[in-house]
Amino acid sequence: MPCTPGNSVAAANIKSVRSRARSRGVALAIVLWFVAGMSVLLAGIVLNARVDIKLAQLHATQARVEAAADGAIQLALAEFRLLQSRGETTGSTIFHSSQRVGDYTVGVSFTPLGGLIDINQAEQELLQLLFRRVPDIDEETAQELALRVVEWRSGMPAEDDSGGTEALEEETAVALQPSLPGAVKVQGDPDIRRGQFEAIEDLLLVPGIDRRIFEVLRDAIAVSHTGHVGVDWQSAPVEVLQALGDLDERDAIAVARDRAEADPSEAPPEALTMGFQTPSHLSTYRVDAYVPVDGSTYRRRKWVDRDQYSDDGLPWRFFRTEALVVDSSAGGRARGTVEARDG
């Protein structure tokens, strides 16, 4: 077909239309990508906002629970002191109280330190019973771990890689603090010193004791420098009763419930090993407050000396406070004990 001016114009128009269509297609793609990117960005912002809101709500709940637990502990201490002044409790057994603070009903449990196993004072045989509570630890391993704890707190040297005991050079022995008699540096590590434990977490310094073992033992142990070699079964928590009788948790709970209903003068159950029985007259207690919230139970733990005044004039002094944790099983057991006692 011969090229005419009309054909040229038509071809130019078609070419222009196609070019504009391609331009619109590219623009539409850019817009769609932009919208998709903005949607992703917006979704991320919304997700972050929701996470921030949840965290804020969690922190607010924890703050309220912590305040309720601390208030309940103070009220329970006042109640405990009043009952003791009336002669209605001796203070040498586990004491349970229920306090209403704000919107929360808080169960509070007082455990005398005499009912716990003092890792600074306990004999090796008692420590061996304690380590036997840990799953997958046999008698030989429990004996070895108990020996290591005794060596550590006495400032004795660590075992070397070959399993033998290597004497420390005399110049490596250094005095620590007056409260830690006989403490020495660990050979090869100037930052770790052996001697009396300052906190129960120091047990993790002992070779062979890891976090798994420590968490099993946490609720059965205490630390002091005043001396309580044995343990009083009358004030021992479930975890210690398990060690004394090689019991499972259910049987130990049954022993604790029977003990709460029995006369204190009655003979202990035959299942318990009584060779370490030592009546407790210590004024120090582990205090646990359990706050049920939304199907879980928060636990606040404090350690208190009732023979010392605090700086704010209260007739007791807290010397250790632990962070708030979720502990549903222990909380349920504590509330059950309180309800059984009140009922």
Buried (B, 14 or more C-beta within 10 A) or exposed (E): EEEEEEEEEEEEEEEEEEEEEEEEEEEEEEEEEEEEEEEEEEEEEEEEEEEEEEEEEEEEBBEBBBBBBBBBBBBBBBBBBEBBEEEEBBBBBBBBBBBEBEEBBBBBBBBBBBBBBBBBBBBEEBBBBBBBBBEEBEEEBBBBBBBBBBBBBBBBBBBEEEEEEEEBEEEBBEEBEEEBEBBBBBBEEEEEBBBBBBEBEBBEEBEEBEEEBBEBBBBBBBBBEEEBEBBBBBBBBBBBBBBBBBBEEEBBBBBBBEBEEEEEEEEBBEEBBEEBBEEBEBBBBBBBBBBBBEEEBBBBBBBBBBEBEEEEEBEBBBEBBBEBEEBBEBBBBBBEBBEEBEE
